[in-house]
Amino acid sequence: MSRQASKDTAAELAVRRLLHAAGLRYRIEYPVPGMARRRIDVAFTSVKVAVLIDGCFWHGCPQHATQPKSNAEWWRQKLDRNIARDAETTEHLVAAGWEVLRFWEHEAPEDVALLVAAAVKRRRARRGRGTDCRAG
């Protein structure tokens, strides 16, 4: 397990390249506020948009997840804990005012980047309509 990439996966890099090419600037591996040892893959901190790109095996993709046959019970518990932790992290971020966008590693990077860019643009526009009129 220690050899599995937990950051800078091919899916993350592809999405980040597209976002950067579109002129968007972001933070990577940003700590989840108030939750130790949890990170946001791509964070737009000024507008509170969190992008998480989940691996199909590790996060239980309904299309591609597999169940190891060796030591099956241990793996089932581990993967169930991952899924529960994902839900808890999402709930925590939403409660703190973040928009959470979760994607699977198999999703087309172009589609993901378009959805992320739209969310960031929407949040920036909403922020501009409030009492705080800073450009962002």
mmCIF file of the C-alpha atoms, coordinates in Angstrom:
data_MODEL
# 
_entry.id   MODEL 
# 
loop_
_atom_site.group_PDB 
_atom_site.id 
_atom_site.type_symbol 
_atom_site.label_atom_id 
_atom_site.label_alt_id 
_atom_site.label_comp_id 
_atom_site.label_asym_id 
_atom_site.label_entity_id 
_atom_site.label_seq_id 
_atom_site.pdbx_PDB_ins_code 
_atom_site.Cartn_x 
_atom_site.Cartn_y 
_atom_site.Cartn_z 
_atom_site.occupancy 
_atom_site.B_iso_or_equiv 
_atom_site.pdbx_formal_charge 
_atom_site.auth_seq_id 
_atom_site.auth_comp_id 
_atom_site.auth_asym_id 
_atom_site.auth_atom_id 
_atom_site.pdbx_PDB_model_num 
ATOM 1   C CA . MET A 1 1   ? 0.000   0.000   0.000   1.00 0.00 ? 1   MET A CA 1 
ATOM 2   C CA . SER A 1 2   ? 2.852   2.387   0.710   1.00 0.00 ? 2   SER A CA 1 
ATOM 3   C CA . ARG A 1 3   ? 3.762   2.317   -2.977  1.00 0.00 ? 3   ARG A CA 1 
ATOM 4   C CA . GLN A 1 4   ? 0.346   3.569   -4.054  1.00 0.00 ? 4   GLN A CA 1 
ATOM 5   C CA . ALA A 1 5   ? 0.318   7.211   -5.078  1.00 0.00 ? 5   ALA A CA 1 
ATOM 6   C CA . SER A 1 6   ? -1.776  9.242   -2.670  1.00 0.00 ? 6   SER A CA 1 
ATOM 7   C CA . LYS A 1 7   ? -1.088  12.564  -4.363  1.00 0.00 ? 7   LYS A CA 1 
ATOM 8   C CA . ASP A 1 8   ? -0.063  13.753  -7.793  1.00 0.00 ? 8   ASP A CA 1 
ATOM 9   C CA . THR A 1 9   ? -1.866  10.861  -9.462  1.00 0.00 ? 9   THR A CA 1 
ATOM 10  C CA . ALA A 1 10  ? -2.199  10.861  -13.253 1.00 0.00 ? 10  ALA A CA 1 
ATOM 11  C CA . ALA A 1 11  ? -5.842  11.940  -12.961 1.00 0.00 ? 11  ALA A CA 1 
ATOM 12  C CA . GLU A 1 12  ? -4.989  14.829  -10.612 1.00 0.00 ? 12  GLU A CA 1 
ATOM 13  C CA . LEU A 1 13  ? -2.114  16.023  -12.779 1.00 0.00 ? 13  LEU A CA 1 
ATOM 14  C CA . ALA A 1 14  ? -4.239  15.979  -15.932 1.00 0.00 ? 14  ALA A CA 1 
ATOM 15  C CA . VAL A 1 15  ? -6.981  18.047  -14.296 1.00 0.00 ? 15  VAL A CA 1 
ATOM 16  C CA . ARG A 1 16  ? -4.507  20.470  -12.728 1.00 0.00 ? 16  ARG A CA 1 
ATOM 17  C CA . ARG A 1 17  ? -2.791  21.041  -16.077 1.00 0.00 ? 17  ARG A CA 1 
ATOM 18  C CA . LEU A 1 18  ? -6.108  21.940  -17.695 1.00 0.00 ? 18  LEU A CA 1 
ATOM 19  C CA . LEU A 1 19  ? -7.129  24.238  -14.828 1.00 0.00 ? 19  LEU A CA 1 
ATOM 20  C CA . HIS A 1 20  ? -3.779  26.030  -14.939 1.00 0.00 ? 20  HIS A CA 1 
ATOM 21  C CA . ALA A 1 21  ? -3.982  26.386  -18.734 1.00 0.00 ? 21  ALA A CA 1 
ATOM 22  C CA . ALA A 1 22  ? -7.414  27.979  -18.260 1.00 0.00 ? 22  ALA A CA 1 
ATOM 23  C CA . GLY A 1 23  ? -5.811  30.637  -16.058 1.00 0.00 ? 23  GLY A CA 1 
ATOM 24  C CA . LEU A 1 24  ? -7.065  29.287  -12.739 1.00 0.00 ? 24  LEU A CA 1 
ATOM 25  C CA . ARG A 1 25  ? -4.733  29.298  -9.757  1.00 0.00 ? 25  ARG A CA 1 
ATOM 26  C CA . TYR A 1 26  ? -5.182  26.940  -6.856  1.00 0.00 ? 26  TYR A CA 1 
ATOM 27  C CA . ARG A 1 27  ? -3.506  25.215  -3.941  1.00 0.00 ? 27  ARG A CA 1 
ATOM 28  C CA . ILE A 1 28  ? -2.659  21.530  -3.975  1.00 0.00 ? 28  ILE A CA 1 
ATOM 29  C CA . GLU A 1 29  ? -2.760  19.130  -1.034  1.00 0.00 ? 29  GLU A CA 1 
ATOM 30  C CA . TYR A 1 30  ? -4.455  21.838  1.037   1.00 0.00 ? 30  TYR A CA 1 
ATOM 31  C CA . PRO A 1 31  ? -5.214  20.796  4.637   1.00 0.00 ? 31  PRO A CA 1 
ATOM 32  C CA . VAL A 1 32  ? -8.899  20.363  5.434   1.00 0.00 ? 32  VAL A CA 1 
ATOM 33  C CA . PRO A 1 33  ? -9.565  23.093  8.013   1.00 0.00 ? 33  PRO A CA 1 
ATOM 34  C CA . GLY A 1 34  ? -10.252 21.549  11.397  1.00 0.00 ? 34  GLY A CA 1 
ATOM 35  C CA . MET A 1 35  ? -9.511  17.954  10.361  1.00 0.00 ? 35  MET A CA 1 
ATOM 36  C CA . ALA A 1 36  ? -6.076  16.538  11.014  1.00 0.00 ? 36  ALA A CA 1 
ATOM 37  C CA . ARG A 1 37  ? -4.435  14.354  8.360   1.00 0.00 ? 37  ARG A CA 1 
ATOM 38  C CA . ARG A 1 38  ? -6.955  15.148  5.630   1.00 0.00 ? 38  ARG A CA 1 
ATOM 39  C CA . ARG A 1 39  ? -6.205  17.073  2.475   1.00 0.00 ? 39  ARG A CA 1 
ATOM 40  C CA . ILE A 1 40  ? -8.020  18.644  -0.445  1.00 0.00 ? 40  ILE A CA 1 
ATOM 41  C CA . ASP A 1 41  ? -6.490  17.612  -3.788  1.00 0.00 ? 41  ASP A CA 1 
ATOM 42  C CA . VAL A 1 42  ? -7.130  20.994  -5.450  1.00 0.00 ? 42  VAL A CA 1 
ATOM 43  C CA . ALA A 1 43  ? -8.379  23.928  -3.381  1.00 0.00 ? 43  ALA A CA 1 
ATOM 44  C CA . PHE A 1 44  ? -9.579  27.333  -4.481  1.00 0.00 ? 44  PHE A CA 1 
ATOM 45  C CA . THR A 1 45  ? -9.310  28.928  -1.058  1.00 0.00 ? 45  THR A CA 1 
ATOM 46  C CA . SER A 1 46  ? -10.590 32.420  -1.888  1.00 0.00 ? 46  SER A CA 1 
ATOM 47  C CA . VAL A 1 47  ? -13.960 31.046  -3.035  1.00 0.00 ? 47  VAL A CA 1 
ATOM 48  C CA . LYS A 1 48  ? -13.938 27.859  -0.957  1.00 0.00 ? 48  LYS A CA 1 
ATOM 49  C CA . VAL A 1 49  ? -14.139 25.282  -3.729  1.00 0.00 ? 49  VAL A CA 1 
ATOM 50  C CA . ALA A 1 50  ? -12.652 21.889  -2.854  1.00 0.00 ? 50  ALA A CA 1 
ATOM 51  C CA . VAL A 1 51  ? -11.864 19.404  -5.621  1.00 0.00 ? 51  VAL A CA 1 
ATOM 52  C CA . LEU A 1 52  ? -11.289 15.788  -4.655  1.00 0.00 ? 52  LEU A CA 1 
ATOM 53  C CA . ILE A 1 53  ? -10.339 13.180  -7.241  1.00 0.00 ? 53  ILE A CA 1 
ATOM 54  C CA . ASP A 1 54  ? -10.951 9.736   -5.824  1.00 0.00 ? 54  ASP A CA 1 
ATOM 55  C CA . GLY A 1 55  ? -9.304  6.521   -6.930  1.00 0.00 ? 55  GLY A CA 1 
ATOM 56  C CA . CYS A 1 56  ? -11.803 3.866   -8.004  1.00 0.00 ? 56  CYS A CA 1 
ATOM 57  C CA . PHE A 1 57  ? -10.377 1.076   -5.848  1.00 0.00 ? 57  PHE A CA 1 
ATOM 58  C CA . TRP A 1 58  ? -9.616  3.050   -2.694  1.00 0.00 ? 58  TRP A CA 1 
ATOM 59  C CA . HIS A 1 59  ? -12.852 5.018   -2.576  1.00 0.00 ? 59  HIS A CA 1 
ATOM 60  C CA . GLY A 1 60  ? -15.386 2.439   -3.767  1.00 0.00 ? 60  GLY A CA 1 
ATOM 61  C CA . CYS A 1 61  ? -16.331 3.519   -7.283  1.00 0.00 ? 61  CYS A CA 1 
ATOM 62  C CA . PRO A 1 62  ? -19.676 1.893   -8.150  1.00 0.00 ? 62  PRO A CA 1 
ATOM 63  C CA . GLN A 1 63  ? -18.414 1.139   -11.680 1.00 0.00 ? 63  GLN A CA 1 
ATOM 64  C CA . HIS A 1 64  ? -14.849 -0.035  -11.123 1.00 0.00 ? 64  HIS A CA 1 
ATOM 65  C CA . ALA A 1 65  ? -14.278 -0.983  -7.493  1.00 0.00 ? 65  ALA A CA 1 
ATOM 66  C CA . THR A 1 66  ? -13.053 -4.518  -6.930  1.00 0.00 ? 66  THR A CA 1 
ATOM 67  C CA . GLN A 1 67  ? -12.977 -6.627  -3.786  1.00 0.00 ? 67  GLN A CA 1 
ATOM 68  C CA . PRO A 1 68  ? -9.721  -8.421  -2.999  1.00 0.00 ? 68  PRO A CA 1 
ATOM 69  C CA . LYS A 1 69  ? -10.230 -12.129 -2.355  1.00 0.00 ? 69  LYS A CA 1 
ATOM 70  C CA . SER A 1 70  ? -7.203  -12.503 -0.118  1.00 0.00 ? 70  SER A CA 1 
ATOM 71  C CA . ASN A 1 71  ? -7.819  -11.191 3.412   1.00 0.00 ? 71  ASN A CA 1 
ATOM 72  C CA . ALA A 1 72  ? -11.262 -10.101 2.194   1.00 0.00 ? 72  ALA A CA 1 
ATOM 73  C CA . GLU A 1 73  ? -12.720 -9.053  5.562   1.00 0.00 ? 73  GLU A CA 1 
ATOM 74  C CA . TRP A 1 74  ? -9.798  -6.789  6.421   1.00 0.00 ? 74  TRP A CA 1 
ATOM 75  C CA . TRP A 1 75  ? -10.005 -5.127  2.992   1.00 0.00 ? 75  TRP A CA 1 
ATOM 76  C CA . ARG A 1 76  ? -13.784 -4.719  3.219   1.00 0.00 ? 76  ARG A CA 1 
ATOM 77  C CA . GLN A 1 77  ? -13.417 -2.907  6.561   1.00 0.00 ? 77  GLN A CA 1 
ATOM 78  C CA . LYS A 1 78  ? -10.574 -0.732  5.268   1.00 0.00 ? 78  LYS A CA 1 
ATOM 79  C CA . LEU A 1 79  ? -12.444 0.310   2.129   1.00 0.00 ? 79  LEU A CA 1 
ATOM 80  C CA . ASP A 1 80  ? -15.654 0.933   4.099   1.00 0.00 ? 80  ASP A CA 1 
ATOM 81  C CA . ARG A 1 81  ? -13.700 3.220   6.452   1.00 0.00 ? 81  ARG A CA 1 
ATOM 82  C CA . ASN A 1 82  ? -12.333 5.130   3.453   1.00 0.00 ? 82  ASN A CA 1 
ATOM 83  C CA . ILE A 1 83  ? -15.850 5.680   2.118   1.00 0.00 ? 83  ILE A CA 1 
ATOM 84  C CA . ALA A 1 84  ? -17.102 6.793   5.545   1.00 0.00 ? 84  ALA A CA 1 
ATOM 85  C CA . ARG A 1 85  ? -14.130 9.163   5.922   1.00 0.00 ? 85  ARG A CA 1 
ATOM 86  C CA . ASP A 1 86  ? -14.877 10.673  2.495   1.00 0.00 ? 86  ASP A CA 1 
ATOM 87  C CA . ALA A 1 87  ? -18.483 11.357  3.529   1.00 0.00 ? 87  ALA A CA 1 
ATOM 88  C CA . GLU A 1 88  ? -17.370 12.854  6.847   1.00 0.00 ? 88  GLU A CA 1 
ATOM 89  C CA . THR A 1 89  ? -14.848 15.124  5.112   1.00 0.00 ? 89  THR A CA 1 
ATOM 90  C CA . THR A 1 90  ? -17.448 16.303  2.598   1.00 0.00 ? 90  THR A CA 1 
ATOM 91  C CA . GLU A 1 91  ? -19.967 17.040  5.366   1.00 0.00 ? 91  GLU A CA 1 
ATOM 92  C CA . HIS A 1 92  ? -17.343 18.958  7.355   1.00 0.00 ? 92  HIS A CA 1 
ATOM 93  C CA . LEU A 1 93  ? -16.315 21.096  4.381   1.00 0.00 ? 93  LEU A CA 1 
ATOM 94  C CA . VAL A 1 94  ? -19.914 21.852  3.375   1.00 0.00 ? 94  VAL A CA 1 
ATOM 95  C CA . ALA A 1 95  ? -20.707 22.884  6.952   1.00 0.00 ? 95  ALA A CA 1 
ATOM 96  C CA . ALA A 1 96  ? -17.726 25.257  6.789   1.00 0.00 ? 96  ALA A CA 1 
ATOM 97  C CA . GLY A 1 97  ? -19.097 26.901  3.637   1.00 0.00 ? 97  GLY A CA 1 
ATOM 98  C CA . TRP A 1 98  ? -17.075 25.045  1.011   1.00 0.00 ? 98  TRP A CA 1 
ATOM 99  C CA . GLU A 1 99  ? -18.441 23.724  -2.260  1.00 0.00 ? 99  GLU A CA 1 
ATOM 100 C CA . VAL A 1 100 ? -17.148 20.172  -2.569  1.00 0.00 ? 100 VAL A CA 1 
ATOM 101 C CA . LEU A 1 101 ? -16.651 18.635  -5.998  1.00 0.00 ? 101 LEU A CA 1 
ATOM 102 C CA . ARG A 1 102 ? -15.813 14.917  -6.006  1.00 0.00 ? 102 ARG A CA 1 
ATOM 103 C CA . PHE A 1 103 ? -14.763 13.076  -9.134  1.00 0.00 ? 103 PHE A CA 1 
ATOM 104 C CA . TRP A 1 104 ? -13.613 9.552   -9.941  1.00 0.00 ? 104 TRP A CA 1 
ATOM 105 C CA . GLU A 1 105 ? -10.188 8.973   -11.440 1.00 0.00 ? 105 GLU A CA 1 
ATOM 106 C CA . HIS A 1 106 ? -11.794 7.477   -14.577 1.00 0.00 ? 106 HIS A CA 1 
ATOM 107 C CA . GLU A 1 107 ? -13.709 10.656  -15.442 1.00 0.00 ? 107 GLU A CA 1 
ATOM 108 C CA . ALA A 1 108 ? -12.430 12.643  -18.425 1.00 0.00 ? 108 ALA A CA 1 
ATOM 109 C CA . PRO A 1 109 ? -10.083 15.387  -17.200 1.00 0.00 ? 109 PRO A CA 1 
ATOM 110 C CA . GLU A 1 110 ? -11.596 17.832  -19.704 1.00 0.00 ? 110 GLU A CA 1 
ATOM 111 C CA . ASP A 1 111 ? -15.079 17.296  -18.249 1.00 0.00 ? 111 ASP A CA 1 
ATOM 112 C CA . VAL A 1 112 ? -13.794 17.633  -14.701 1.00 0.00 ? 112 VAL A CA 1 
ATOM 113 C CA . ALA A 1 113 ? -11.890 20.840  -15.499 1.00 0.00 ? 113 ALA A CA 1 
ATOM 114 C CA . LEU A 1 114 ? -14.977 22.390  -17.118 1.00 0.00 ? 114 LEU A CA 1 
ATOM 115 C CA . LEU A 1 115 ? -17.145 21.609  -14.070 1.00 0.00 ? 115 LEU A CA 1 
ATOM 116 C CA . VAL A 1 116 ? -14.505 22.948  -11.685 1.00 0.00 ? 116 VAL A CA 1 
ATOM 117 C CA . ALA A 1 117 ? -14.008 26.142  -13.700 1.00 0.00 ? 117 ALA A CA 1 
ATOM 118 C CA . ALA A 1 118 ? -17.772 26.718  -13.767 1.00 0.00 ? 118 ALA A CA 1 
ATOM 119 C CA . ALA A 1 119 ? -18.037 26.255  -9.995  1.00 0.00 ? 119 ALA A CA 1 
ATOM 120 C CA . VAL A 1 120 ? -15.167 28.662  -9.340  1.00 0.00 ? 120 VAL A CA 1 
ATOM 121 C CA . LYS A 1 121 ? -16.680 31.239  -11.699 1.00 0.00 ? 121 LYS A CA 1 
ATOM 122 C CA . ARG A 1 122 ? -20.098 30.876  -10.052 1.00 0.00 ? 122 ARG A CA 1 
ATOM 123 C CA . ARG A 1 123 ? -18.637 31.286  -6.550  1.00 0.00 ? 123 ARG A CA 1 
ATOM 124 C CA . ARG A 1 124 ? -16.595 34.330  -7.627  1.00 0.00 ? 124 ARG A CA 1 
ATOM 125 C CA . ALA A 1 125 ? -19.689 35.951  -9.109  1.00 0.00 ? 125 ALA A CA 1 
ATOM 126 C CA . ARG A 1 126 ? -21.705 35.239  -5.968  1.00 0.00 ? 126 ARG A CA 1 
ATOM 127 C CA . ARG A 1 127 ? -18.947 36.680  -3.805  1.00 0.00 ? 127 ARG A CA 1 
ATOM 128 C CA . GLY A 1 128 ? -18.924 39.849  -5.935  1.00 0.00 ? 128 GLY A CA 1 
ATOM 129 C CA . ARG A 1 129 ? -22.630 40.429  -5.321  1.00 0.00 ? 129 ARG A CA 1 
ATOM 130 C CA . GLY A 1 130 ? -22.242 40.527  -1.546  1.00 0.00 ? 130 GLY A CA 1 
ATOM 131 C CA . THR A 1 131 ? -20.948 43.345  0.604   1.00 0.00 ? 131 THR A CA 1 
ATOM 132 C CA . ASP A 1 132 ? -17.374 42.378  -0.216  1.00 0.00 ? 132 ASP A CA 1 
ATOM 133 C CA . CYS A 1 133 ? -16.771 43.621  -3.778  1.00 0.00 ? 133 CYS A CA 1 
ATOM 134 C CA . ARG A 1 134 ? -13.113 42.678  -4.161  1.00 0.00 ? 134 ARG A CA 1 
ATOM 135 C CA . ALA A 1 135 ? -12.191 41.266  -7.574  1.00 0.00 ? 135 ALA A CA 1 
ATOM 136 C CA . GLY A 1 136 ? -11.139 37.696  -7.412  1.00 0.00 ? 136 GLY A CA 1 
# 
